[in-house]
Amino acid sequence: TATGSSLLWYTTATGGTGATTAPTPITSTAGTTNYYVSQTVNGCEGPRSNIQVTVNATPAEPVVSSGVNYCQNATSTPLTATGTSLLWYTSATGGTGASTAPTPSTTSTGTTNYYVSQSVNGCEGPRANIQVTVNAIPAAPVVGSNVSYCQNATATSLTATGTSLLWYTTATGGTGTTTAPTPVTSTAGTTNR
């Protein structure tokens, strides 16, 4: 648009034939295009004014992790992505983006999709998907009955039925080991594992 009388639009600074219809810029390709416009008063055409139209490239999706997994009721942290002027959404299209990254809820099991875009030069790009899965806490592994040994007898490693077993020396806390313990029989008494 321009303000003036009997406007003529050009694609060059000099020469050419002016059009009375204002051009509509094409946005399919990034780059800068110059347009020119003059006005005519009392039959005299004046100098041309330049309108520079810049089409900025649409930014790529921000970089996100491939998926986030939590155990039910675990403490979660805000989602992260690498990009500029991030906007977070709960849907793949539409909606209003939030500048603050969401912190997933872990109270219920299942999978939730979050979406994030970035904006560069005022242009918002496509949304990247972050899939957050909350897994149920498994039941305790199946163990046999209590084990008894005679003092100084040869003991064997304890066994249990389950997946990715971790063995502890306490009912809570501590650091588990993937190797099943072998009871020590040199001293009489009861030990819990």
C-alpha positions in Angstrom: 0.0 0.0 0.0 1.0 3.6 -0.5 -0.7 7.0 0.1 -0.9 9.3 -3.0 -2.8 10.2 -6.1 -3.1 8.1 -9.3 -0.5 5.6 -8.0 1.6 3.6 -10.5 3.5 0.5 -9.4 6.8 -0.7 -10.8 9.2 -3.6 -10.3 12.3 -1.4 -11.2 13.6 1.9 -9.9 13.6 3.5 -13.4 11.9 2.6 -16.7 9.2 0.1 -17.3 5.5 0.5 -17.4 3.6 1.2 -14.2 0.5 -0.7 -13.1 -2.4 0.9 -11.4 -3.0 -2.3 -9.3 -0.8 -2.7 -6.3 1.3 -5.9 -6.4 0.8 -8.7 -3.8 4.2 -10.1 -2.7 4.9 -13.8 -3.2 5.9 -15.5 0.0 6.8 -19.0 -1.4 10.6 -18.2 -1.5 12.7 -16.5 1.2 14.5 -13.3 0.2 14.1 -9.6 -0.5 12.2 -8.0 -3.4 12.0 -4.3 -4.2 8.8 -2.6 -5.4 8.4 1.0 -6.5 5.5 3.3 -6.6 4.9 6.8 -7.9 2.0 9.3 -7.9 0.7 11.5 -10.6 -0.8 15.0 -9.9 -2.1 17.3 -12.7 -0.7 14.9 -15.3 2.8 15.0 -13.9 4.4 11.8 -12.5 6.7 12.2 -9.5 9.6 10.2 -8.3 9.3 6.6 -7.2 9.3 5.5 -3.6 10.8 2.1 -2.8 9.1 -0.6 -0.7 11.4 -3.4 0.3 9.6 -6.7 1.0 11.6 -9.3 3.0 10.3 -12.9 3.2 12.0 -14.7 6.1 12.6 -18.4 5.9 10.4 -20.5 8.1 12.5 -22.0 10.9 12.9 -25.7 11.4 11.4 -27.6 14.3 13.3 -27.1 17.6 15.5 -30.0 18.7 13.8 -32.3 21.2 14.6 -35.6 22.9 13.0 -38.6 21.3 10.8 -39.5 24.2 10.6 -39.0 28.0 9.8 -41.8 30.4 8.7 -41.7 34.0 7.6 -44.1 36.6 4.2 -43.4 38.1 4.3 -40.8 40.9 8.0 -40.0 40.2 9.1 -36.4 40.4 9.1 -34.9 36.9 11.0 -31.9 35.5 10.0 -29.3 32.9 10.3 -30.4 29.3 13.3 -29.0 27.3 14.0 -28.2 23.7 16.7 -26.3 21.8 15.6 -23.4 19.8 14.7 -19.7 19.7 11.6 -18.1 21.2 10.0 -21.5 22.1 6.3 -21.9 22.3 4.7 -24.9 24.0 1.4 -26.5 22.9 -0.8 -29.4 23.9 -2.0 -30.0 20.4 -0.3 -30.6 17.0 -2.1 -27.6 15.4 -4.1 -24.6 16.7 -4.3 -23.4 20.2 -2.2 -20.8 22.0 1.4 -21.4 22.7 2.9 -20.8 26.2 6.5 -19.6 26.6 6.9 -21.7 29.8 7.8 -25.4 29.3 5.2 -27.7 30.8 6.1 -30.1 33.7 4.4 -33.5 33.0 2.1 -35.0 35.6 3.0 -38.5 36.7 0.0 -39.4 38.7 -1.6 -41.5 35.9 0.0 -44.0 33.6 -0.2 -43.5 29.9 1.3 -41.4 27.1 0.8 -37.7 26.6 2.0 -35.7 23.6 3.5 -32.2 24.0 4.4 -29.9 21.1 7.0 -27.1 20.8 7.8 -24.6 18.0 10.4 -21.9 17.6 10.2 -18.5 16.1 13.0 -16.7 14.2 12.6 -13.2 12.7 8.9 -13.2 13.7 8.2 -16.5 11.8 6.9 -19.5 13.8 8.1 -22.8 12.4 6.5 -26.3 12.6 5.9 -28.0 15.9 8.1 -30.8 17.2 6.5 -33.6 19.2 7.7 -34.8 22.6 6.0 -38.0 23.8 5.9 -38.4 27.6 5.2 -41.9 28.9 4.3 -42.7 32.5 4.8 -46.3 33.3 3.1 -48.2 36.1 5.3 -49.3 39.0 5.8 -53.1 38.8 4.8 -55.5 41.6 7.5 -56.9 43.9 9.4 -59.8 42.4 8.3 -63.3 43.3 10.6 -64.9 45.9 10.7 -68.4 47.5 10.2 -69.1 51.1 12.8 -68.1 53.7 16.1 -69.8 53.4 17.8 -71.6 56.3 21.4 -72.8 56.5 23.5 -74.6 59.1 26.4 -72.6 60.4 29.5 -72.8 58.0 27.4 -74.6 55.3 28.0 -73.7 51.7 25.5 -71.1 50.6 24.2 -70.4 47.1 23.1 -67.1 45.6 19.5 -65.9 46.4 17.0 -66.1 43.6 13.8 -64.2 42.7 11.6 -64.2 39.6 11.2 -60.8 37.9 12.7 -58.4 35.4 15.9 -56.3 35.8 16.2 -57.3 39.5 18.0 -55.1 42.0 19.1 -56.5 45.3 19.3 -54.4 48.5 20.3 -54.8 52.1 17.6 -52.5 53.4 13.8 -52.3 53.0 14.0 -48.7 51.7 16.8 -46.5 50.4 20.3 -47.6 49.5 21.7 -48.5 46.2 20.6 -51.8 44.5 23.0 -54.2 42.8 22.2 -56.4 39.9 24.1 -59.3 41.4 22.2 -61.6 43.7 23.9 -61.9 47.1 25.2 -65.2 48.6 24.5 -65.4 52.3 27.4 -65.7 54.7 27.0 -68.7 57.0 30.0 -68.1 59.3 27.8 -66.5 62.0 24.5 -67.7 63.3 21.5 -65.3 63.0 19.0 -63.9 60.6 19.7 -61.5 57.7 17.1 -59.8 55.5 17.8 -59.2 51.8 
